[in-house]
Amino acid sequence: MWFTIVGEICDIETIALGRAVRVRLRLRKLYGGVRWRKLKGLAKVRLPNGTRCLAEVHWYESHGIGRKEFKIKRFVKA
């Protein structure tokens, strides 16, 4: 991950669940787990140059495995 999440993630929503997660076979092969979900939420992030900003973050999550593969989708004006 090229950025660091500072604080908690809020306004969490589920985007896809189960078979709707397109990369579920790759996730299962890499990390294990059975039921993968794709989620999104808002979080304060610290970029490599030191600036902090609010961003919409997407990630995958499975029970017993945890949160994997975070990515910033867009920056939100605060």
N, C-alpha and C positions, 0 to 999 in steps of 0.2 A: 504494500500500500504506500503510495507516494505522499500521503497526507496523514495527519494525526487527528483523531476525533477528540475534542476537548469537551468534557461534560457528558450529559445524557442526550440520547436521541428522543425527540418528542414527535407527536403527531404521526405515530406509526400506523401504516395501512398495508394490508396485504394486496399485492398485485396479482400474483398467480399462486395456485395451490395444486399439488399433485401432478397429474398429467399435463396441466397447462404450463408447467415450467419446462421450457424448451430444452434446456441443457441438463435435465435431471439425470440422464444416463452418464454424462461426463462427471457430474458431481458425485454420483453414486460410486463411480469407478475411482475417483480421487480420494474422497473422504469417507465413503460408506454411507450409512443412513438410508432410510427407506422413503420417508415422506418429506420432500423438500418444498419449501415455500420461498417465494420472492417477495421481499418487503421493501417499503420506502419510508423515509422519515426525514425530519429536519434536525440538523446537528450543527454545532459550531465546530469548524475545522481549522487546523493550523497548517498552512502551506509551507513548503520547503524554504521559502524566502522569509518566513516568520510572521506573515500577515495572518490575521484571524478573520473569518467571515462565516456567515450563515449559508449553508448549502443543503440542497436536497440530495440525500444519500440513498443508494439502492444496495441491497445485499441479499444473499441467500442464507437460509436458516433451516436446520433440521433438528429434531429432538435428539438429545444426547451428543450431537456433534457441535452445535453452537452456530454462531454467525461467521460466514465465510465470504470472501471476495467482495469487499466494499468498493463502491465506485461513486464518484460525484457526478450527478446528472446535470445539475445547474446550480448557479449561485443565486441566492435570494436576497433582495434588498431588504435590509432591516429597518 
